[in-house]
Amino acid sequence: MKITKIVAYQVDLPLHEGKYAWSGGKSVDVFDSTVVRIETDEGVTGYGEVCPLGPAYLPSYAEGARTGIAAIAPSLIGQDPTELDVINRLMDATLKGHPYAKSPIDIACWDILGQVSGQPVSTLLGGANGDNFVLYRAISQRSPQEMADNVAMYREQGYSRFQLKVGGDPDVDIERIRQVAANMETGEKLIADANTGWLMHEAARVVRAVADIDVYIEQPCASYDECLSIRRRTTHPFVMDETIDGLEPLLRGHADDAMDVVNIKISKFGGLTKARQARDLCTSLGIAMTIEDSWGGDIVTAAISHLAHSTPTELLFTATDFNSYVTVDIAEGAPHRDNGRMSSSRSQGLGIAPIHKALGQPVLEASA
């Protein structure tokens, strides 16, 4: 089997809530997503997606994803998409860094591998654990009362894990955490995610002020060392995210006892192939995980579902259902939330079929 064509589409994904806001005053109204289609000489076609969380969150942005794909794609024409390690080594040799640009290509190759083998991607990733898995809901940064009201609303939809977007004014953040925590119910989990937004002295104030509250602290500061310093000042369970972008920082974090949970964002690692390596390393080390991505629609959600469902249940802290946040459907067969939980498709590959009308016209093509 050989790759004959790689095509990319640009898709706007508006939000049901109108705006998504997080630390540092950052916000997005419409997410700019890129969908990749890989065609083969045997008539099998795979799809992938990448959707950076705006240009000022991680070192990634939507236009950069498409530029990176355009740089990589010609080198993959004629290659076997089912030879995933070969494909990844070739992508790395063609373009140094920029893992987010490689992610949708890698996901599309997994989709093809699943179709060729007649297996769902979750089976190829190790096998689905149980019937479904638990989801979390991100609570966009607003006033303390609005965030508490949103938690109550999403609880009614079945969510039991809530990730508060903090990382702003420490005094307001303390009130956000306290107001939501006062109404938490038995079995629910609360995460205060600063998304690198606090300075060290601010983070130190917050963790001290909420010492009596059952809350996870997630990525309080920008650097690994700053986060480690805060970790050593608190007894709260600790989540690392933005600074864990490969196996080396993951191993360092384990050696330093820097976290209890790590977030594995598929595009931050460069696709399912490398995210699976990180997942399997965490499994071996006994580190709990949130399986997610920066953002996305139906295809990203499908990829998340396969990686999450194939993660050991006891080590899967939670996962994300991004397609429930946006107003546009881009693929049929994508998994959807059911009372705060989700399961991956049992169909071959990712189990999705693109809605071509939603994708529109290609923005780039590469072929022999």
Secondary structure, DSSP 8 states (H G I E B T S, - for coil): --EEEEEEEEEEEEBTTS-EE-GGG-EESEEEEEEEEEEETTS-EEEEEE--S-SSSSS--HHHHHHHHHHHHHHHTTS-TT-HHHHHHHHHHHSSS-HHHHHHHHHHHHHHHHHHHT-BHHHHTT---SS-EEB-EEE-S--HHHHHHHHHHHHHTT--EEEEE--S-HHHHHHHHHHHHTT--TT-EEEEE-TT-S-HHHHHHHHHHTTTS--EEE--SSSHHHHHHHHTT--S-EEE-TT--SHHHHHHHHHTT--SEEEEEHHHHTSHHHHHHHHHHHHHHT-EEEEE-SS-SHHHHHHHHHHHHTS-GGGEEEE--GGGTBS---EET----BTTEE----SSBT--EE-HHHH-S-SEEEE-
